[in-house]
Amino acid sequence: MGSIYYDRYMTSTSKTILICFSLLCLSTVGLAQDSLMRQIPAKGINTADFIEYSPSISADGKTMVFQSNRKDGVKYNLYESKLIEDGVWSEPVSLDSINNFGADNDLIGGPSLSFDGNFLLYFATFDSGFGREDIYYSTREADGWSAPINLGKEVNSAGYEGFPSISADFKTLYFVKERALDEIENRSVRKAITFPYAIYQSSRSVDGVWSKPKELSSTINLYSTKAPRIMADNKTLIFSAIRSEDKLDYDLFQSQKNILGEWSLPVNLGFVNTDKSDQFSCISASGDLMYFTYASKDIYTVEIPERFRQFVNNVVSGSITNQDSGEGVETEIIITDARTTKEVMRSRSSPADGKYALVLAAGRNYNIEFKADGYSTYASTYDLRKTKKYTEYVLDIQLFTSAKLTLTVSDLELFEALEADVKFKEQGSSSFIEEVKTISNNGRVVLDLPLGKEYEVFISAPHFKGASFSLDLTGLIIYRAYEKDLELQPEKVRIFLDVADIKNNSKIRSKIIIRNKSRDEVIEAYGNEFVELRAGDRYEIESTSSDGYAFNSTTIDLTSSGVGSNEKIGMKLTKLEIDAKLTLKNINFESNSVQLSESSYIELQRVVKLMIENPTLVVEIAAHTDDVGSAQYNTILSDRRAQSVVEYLIDNRVASSKFQAKGYGESTPLVSNDTDENRARNRRVELKILDIQ
């Protein structure tokens, strides 16, 4: 028996091992004579009159591609079916973009669906090939599979290449090449085999170039070996082979690769093999069911015994879509070992709908990064170090092409929202992309900034110092929402508050209250000092002194550029003495009325405060008019207006005994009534000190 396995390249030790193993292989042949009792035809796939052949299944076990001659009983085409429910498959659909690519007599077969379901390998005899049969591939698109693409001259030759199978990490391709009959020394085996085959492998570099194919060792390739299927764990290889002169048709065998890259002695899969030819197997990532071709005619399924199952895998699958449009995104997927940071594998999602599937071997902790040019990046972690069983994880991801920058602009000193002009451009560019404004009530604006660029953002507002900042949206972008709070420094005008006695112009120690009429701001200062006020605002300035002086008020308008820094604002105070007069400002009445307008209350409240702080004062409230109307009418009107002011003061807790009301009509003008401006000056209310008790 040992002479059957003689190989001129074997050492005596390896010969002994194979002789012993041959006994194991042969002893398992008889174990499967009743295996069909446990095998079930694939429901919805097989036909009575035609052949269904060479199945291939996705990692999640829900998509199958196979070849069949069901169209005309002659030519083999590729078909695709979806799992409807447990064990039942949908009506197969012809892959016309592939089947109709070549001539009518072209052979297309040996389909191998990548575990993520986005990449389909097969062999064909198209005229565009490098040899008799070449390996081609198609990618899944929105409307089906792409037209065939030759895998390249690195793998294909002038001879035969067929039945490809790619590892889950897309790094290794296994396929079949034809070998010469004279390489088989056993005559009975050589006589029984029409075309002997051997399994080869090719590795793909980082830049996508396939290496020169290399034949697997004689541990795998003994007589005739074909239809390799590398499992999801990237370690378990199932193939069809003739390995004994006592059984000259194909059985299924399994071998596993150790950490040194060496393949173990193949084990006969007795649970599935029969007295017929058993070949073309495939297993989903769950590792519990095998699909295979029985008797070169139909596709069957069988449950795999625990001792024959591959290493435990987990599947992470889902769709990667554009967050705004919902369209699928083709994304590079990089899986690394979380402990060593070493790359484990790379994959890509489908450009058609963004679907992907990743097969992760249990026992490791993984970091997964999803990247696409012009899109954000997504990262996830799967710790499978304690995982003992197959698990499917669904991870749907939404990527975005632009960041949303919420910019809030406010006043540095008052923390008020500002309506500001915002414009931005690419770093180094001379032209702006867009100019917008913040909303006045909250100071916000949302900028939509495409990823992959660096930006400069400029902010400006009238009477504020401009500001800018940079935002780098290149590199790793995980979060879409950005927030930026920016406070603008108000421009200031330096004003000197000159407070002096109205008679002798001597400096007076005084307290200054400055109220901003444009915004909610109150400033306290002292007379005869500089104060910085905000450009573009209007202020009301009130000066008071505890040294026996009345108050004075004025307004200053900084909305125009007419007022410069270091300008002097004079405020003359009247000493509290008998016969002193104080003209009250902004005391207004409704037209032809004695009713005080609300604008008068600010000045009248100053009078209230003056009277309360100086309780010994007795004053006259004198009202004056211009010369419009009769003198008698103006006298009566002014008298009633003076009385209206007194009533307001009494209502605000000042004793009535402190006031006398008198109307002077038009009798004592300050200036001649020859212009509207002069008449306005003559319409006034004065406070005259009558006595200091």
VOKOL-184651 format. One record per residue (C-alpha): residue in three letters; x, y, z. Coordinates in steps of 0.02 Angstrom, whole numbers, plus 50000, padded with zeros to 5 digits. Example, Ala and Ser with C-alpha at 12.3 -4.5 7.8 and 13.67 -1.06 7.14 Angstrom:
<bapas>
ala506154977550390
ser506844994750357
</bapas>
This chain:
<bapas>
met500005000050000
gly501435011550040
ser502055011249860
ile500475020349808
tyr501065036049901
tyr502865035449846
asp503505052549792
arg505255055449728
tyr505385071249834
met504915062849998
thr506095058350137
ser505945041150216
thr505085048950367
ser503775057850264
lys503475041750168
thr503115032750331
ile501905046350386
leu500945045850223
ile500885026750223
cys500105027250395
phe498935041150347
ser498395031850190
leu497685018550303
leu496685032050394
cys496035039350230
leu495505022450164
ser494725016950326
thr493525031650321
val492885027750147
gly491685014750209
leu491015025750348
ala490005036350229
gln489035023250135
asp487455028950225
ser487945047150227
leu486515051850110
met485355047750254
arg486005063850335
gln486205074050176
ile484795085150113
pro484585091949936
ala484625110849929
lys482785115449912
gly482425127549770
ile484115124849688
asn484105107549609
thr483155102449453
ala482655085049393
asp483315086549216
phe484865097449232
ile486465098649330
glu486775110549476
tyr488615111149513
ser489995119549615
pro489065129949747
ser489845144849834
ile489075153749983
ser489295170550070
ala489905172050249
asp488165174750319
gly487525159450226
lys486145169250137
thr486815170549959
met487335156149846
val488105156449673
phe488255140349573
gln488405134249395
ser487075124849298
asn486615119549122
arg484755122449156
lys484575134749012
asp484835122448869
gly485585106948946
val487265110548863
lys488095126748911
tyr488505130149093
asn488015147249162
leu488145155349332
tyr486605157949442
glu486265166749606
ser484985162349739
lys484485169649909
leu484025160050065
ile482165162950097
glu481985152850256
asp482815138450342
gly483425126850203
val482365134650064
trp483155145049925
ser482385157549804
glu482185154649618
pro483945156049545
val484325171349440
ser485485170449290
leu487015181749303
asp486795188349127
ser488195201249135
ile489385186549152
asn488475172949057
asn488225183748901
phe489965191048900
gly490855178848785
ala490395167148643
asp488975154748651
asn490165140148669
asp491215147948807
leu491345137948968
ile491015147549129
gly491155138449295
gly491915136049466
pro491125151449547
ser491835157149713
leu490915170649808
ser491975180749928
phe491425179850108
asp490805197950104
gly489725194049952
asn490435208349848
phe491745199249743
leu491455184249629
leu492845173549555
tyr492625160349420
phe493535153149271
ala493055154949088
thr493685151748911
phe493415169548847
asp494475174748698
ser495195189048802
gly496115176848914
phe497955172248922
gly497645153648903
arg496385139848879
glu495455143549041
asp495815159049144
ile495205165549310
tyr494065180649301
tyr493135191049429
ser491625202649441
thr491105215049575
arg489355217649638
glu488525233449572
ala486845241949598
asp486035232549454
gly486955215949472
trp488715209849438
ser489985218949332
ala490635211949168
pro492065199349185
ile493815205949220
asn495345194949194
leu496295192449357
gly497925195649264
lys499445187149193
glu500255185549364
val499015171349400
asn498405165849228
ser499505156849104
ala499375148848933
gly498695133249016
tyr497245129449131
glu496775139149288
gly495115135649371
phe494055134049528
pro494735149049623
ser494455152549808
ile494995168249898
ser495325169750084
ala494225180550195
asp495635193250214
phe495835194250024
lys497695190650039
thr497815172949970
leu497065164949815
tyr496935146049797
phe496545138449628
val496825123249518
lys498085120349379
glu498205105249267
arg499705093949295
ala500525081149182
leu499975063049196
asp501765057049201
glu501965065849368
ile500895052049443
glu501995036849466
asn500605024749516
arg500045017049352
ser498305011749404
val497925029149468
arg498675037149313
lys497625026049202
ala496005030349293
ile496245049249292
thr495885058649132
phe496515075649190
pro497555076549350
tyr497505093049444
ala498495101749581
ile498085116149697
tyr499135131849686
gln499145147749789
ser499575165849752
ser499775180049878
arg499225197849850
ser500365212249898
val499815228249983
asp499705236949814
gly498595223149744
val499855213449638
trp499735194449641
ser501315184249665
lys501895170249552
pro500805154849588
lys501595141449697
glu501045123449706
leu500525117349878
ser501575103549953
ser501315085149917
thr500415084250083
ile498955091649987
asn499345087549806
leu499565068749799
tyr498715061849643
ser497365073349580
thr496735087649688
lys495485100949640
ala494065112549695
pro494935120749843
arg493895130549967
ile494805140750098
met493675143050248
ala493255159350336
asp494585156150469
asn495945157150334
lys496685141150407
thr495535127150352
leu495645120850173
ile494335108850103
phe494645101149933
ser494165086649822
ala495495073549789
ile495915056149730
arg497135049749860
ser496935030849845
glu497005017849706
asp495545009149791
lys494365023849762
leu494705032449597
asp493385045749607
tyr493425061449710
asp493125062949896
leu493155078250006
phe494645080950121
gln495115094150249
ser496805100950302
gln497275114650424
lys498755126550420
asn499815128650576
ile500685144450636
leu502195140050529
gly501135139750372
glu501235120850352
trp499725110650303
ser499215095750409
leu498925078550336
pro497205078950252
val495755070950343
asn494435061550244
leu492745069650276
gly491845053350302
phe490255061950361
val489955068150184
asn490885056550064
thr489945042849974
asp490315029449845
lys490015042749713
ser491105057549669
asp490945070749807
gln491695087649772
phe491485106549760
ser491095110549941
cys490775127050027
ile490435132050207
ser489765148250279
ala490695157350418
ser489595149050549
gly490465132750504
asp488985121350542
leu488325117350367
met489215111450211
tyr488545113050034
phe489325101549904
thr489045093049736
tyr488495075049748
ala488765063049605
ser489245077649493
lys487405082049475
asp486515090549621
ile486915101949767
tyr486675094649940
thr486885100850116
val487475091650271
glu487775096450451
ile489605096050497
pro490085085950652
glu490915096050789
arg492615087650768
phe492695092950585
arg492185110950608
gln493365125250575
phe493955137650705
val492605148650783
asn492225164150680
asn491125179350703
val490375189650563
val490165208550567
ser489075214550424
gly488005229150374
ser487885243850255
ile488915259650242
thr487885274150176
asn487975292850148
gln487135300950298
asp486315314250189
ser485835305150029
gly485645287350094
glu486685280649949
gly487955266849974
val489775271650000
glu491275261449942
thr492385261250095
glu494075253950137
ile493965243250292
ile495555240550394
ile495575227550532
thr497005227650656
asp497465218050812
ala497015229450958
arg498475223051061
thr499885223350933
thr499125236150810
lys499675224250672
glu498555223950520
val497505208150509
met496615211350345
arg495875224250228
ser494215223950140
arg493035235550047
ser491175238550051
ser490175237249891
pro490125253249787
ala488345248549738
asp487505249249909
gly488915249950036
lys488615232250099
tyr490055223050181
ala490415207650285
leu491945204150392
val492445187150458
leu493385188650623
ala494185173650703
ala493805171550888
gly495205173551014
arg495775191150969
asn495305209151004
tyr495015219050845
asn494995237350797
ile494045241050636
glu494215257350540
phe493075262350397
lys493835275250277
ala493325283250112
asp494055298150021
gly493015313650053
tyr492055305350194
ser492165304350381
thr492995289750468
tyr492135277150581
ala492995265950707
ser492365251150805
thr493075237850921
tyr492625219450940
asp493395209851083
leu493235191451038
arg494555184751157
lys493275175251260
thr492095170951118
lys491685152451108
lys490295151850978
tyr489835159050810
thr488965175950821
glu488335188150690
tyr488465206750725
val487535219850623
leu488425236550609
asp487615249250492
ile488665264850472
gln488245282150408
leu489695292550344
phe489635310850299
thr490535321950175
ser490455338350269
ala490615344550446
lys489295355450528
leu490145369650619
thr488975378950736
leu489785395850765
thr489145406950905
val489745424950907
ser489515435651061
asp490095451651144
leu491675448651245
glu491155460351385
leu489265459151391
phe489075441151329
glu487685446651214
ala487355437951047
leu488005447550898
glu487435448550719
ala489095446350631
asp489745443450455
val490565426450433
lys491575421150281
phe492735406550253
lys493975400150125
glu495185385950100
gln496875388050180
gly498005397550061
ser496605402449942
ser496305420649897
ser494425419049867
phe493055415649992
ile491885400949973
glu490385408750057
glu489845423750162
val488435422250289
lys487765431250441
thr487435425250617
ile485665426450683
ser485465442050789
asn484455434250930
asn485695420250967
gly487265424850870
arg487325407950783
val487625401650609
val487935383850546
leu489315381750417
asp489315366450304
leu491155362750269
pro491685348650150
leu492935336550227
gly494715334250173
lys495215352650178
glu495905365850296
tyr494875381550318
glu495105399250378
val493555407350452
phe493425426350471
ile492165435250582
ser491775453850584
ala490425465350654
pro490235484250649
his491165492850791
phe492015476650845
lys493765470350815
gly493785456250688
ala494345438550729
ser494815422750636
phe495235404550667
ser495755389050570
leu494885372350558
asp495775356850493
leu494575344150419
thr495915333050344
gly496435316350417
leu495375306650540
ile493645314350558
ile492445304650670
tyr491215317650731
arg490165328450616
ala489585342050736
tyr490835355250787
glu490495370050900
lys491485386050911
asp491105400551030
leu491935416650978
glu491915432751078
leu492265449050987
gln493145463451070
pro492155479751053
glu493035494950983
lys493165508751112
val493185527751110
arg494145536351250
ile493145550751324
phe493655563451458
leu492225568151576
asp492515586351620
val491415590451772
ala491505608351835
asp490525621951925
ile489375630851804
lys489885647951871
asn491745647451905
asn492235631851804
ser493125624351953
lys493305605451953
ile492015596052054
arg492165579152135
ser490725569352061
lys490035552152028
ile489605547551850
ile488275534951796
ile488375530451611
arg486915520951537
asn487095512951367
lys485495516351270
ser485965503751135
arg486165488551248
asp486035483051428
glu487575491151502
val487855502851650
ile489555510251689
glu490045519051850
ala491465531651844
tyr492075547951920
gly492145565251849
asn493725572651774
glu494375555651720
phe494465546251557
val493195532751520
glu493135520651373
leu491455519351286
arg490945507551147
ala491005514350971
gly489335513350883
asp488265515351040
arg487275529651115
tyr487505534151298
glu486615544351429
ile487815551751557
glu487255557651728
ser488375567051847
thr487995569452032
ser488975576652177
ser488775575452364
asp489635592352385
gly488035602552369
tyr487745602152183
ala486265597552077
phe486355583751948
asn486685585951764
ser486435574151618
thr486895573351438
thr486915561151293
ile488335556151180
asp488085547551012
leu489525536350955
thr488595528350810
ser489515539350687
ser491365542150664
gly491215560350714
val491765557550893
gly493595553250913
ser494625546651056
asn495185558551194
glu493725570051161
lys493125580351310
ile491315580051367
gly490915595151476
met489635593451614
lys489265609251714
leu488465607151885
thr487395620151973
lys487735623352156
leu486235621052269
glu485895638952325
ile484415650752326
asp483875656952153
ala484925643752066
lys484045636951912
leu484175619751837
thr483435616551666
leu482665599251663
lys483035589551504
asn481895578751402
ile480315583751494
asn479035581151356
phe477145581851343
glu475925575051220
ser475465587851086
asn474305601451158
ser474215590951317
val474765591551498
gln475065572751499
leu476905568451527
ser477695556551402
glu478645541451466
ser480285548651405
ser480135561851542
tyr480195549551685
ile482085547051685
glu482445565451716
leu481025567151842
gln481715552451941
arg483335562151956
val482325576452030
val481505564452152
lys483215558252206
leu483865576152223
met482415581152334
ile482545565652443
glu484425567752467
asn484205586552502
pro482635587552610
thr482925606052655
leu482605611952477
val481035621352426
val480905623252239
glu479835630652103
ile479365620251954
ala479235632651811
ala478535628051640
his478835638351482
thr478155637751303
asp478605645151135
asp477575658951054
val476465647750950
gly474665651351000
ser473965665351106
ala474915671651258
gln473425667851371
tyr473275650051308
asn475145647151327
thr475105653751507
ile473675642151555
leu474505627351464
ser476185630251548
asp475385632151719
arg474475615651700
arg476065607151639
ala477035613451789
gln475675606551901
ser475775589751810
val477635588551849
val477315592652033
glu475975579152043
tyr477205566251975
leu478505571252106
ile477235570352247
asp476685553152186
asn478515547852204
arg478645551552392
val479155569952390
ala478145581152507
ser476995593552422
ser477645607252536
lys479295606752444
phe478565612552278
gln477745627252195
ala477085625552019
lys477045640351902
gly476765642651717
tyr477625657051627
gly476945653851454
glu477965662551319
ser478485677151429
thr480285672051467
pro481075664251313
leu482895658851317
val483115663451134
ser482065671551002
asn480675660650929
asp481295662450750
thr481725644250710
asp481055627150754
glu482645623450850
asn482485639350954
arg480655636350988
ala481115618951051
arg482375626651172
asn481045638551237
arg479845624251274
arg480615619151439
val480365615051622
glu481515622651751
leu481855619451933
lys482215635152035
ile482785634452216
leu481665645852320
asp482315641752493
ile483505630652589
gln482695627652758
</bapas>
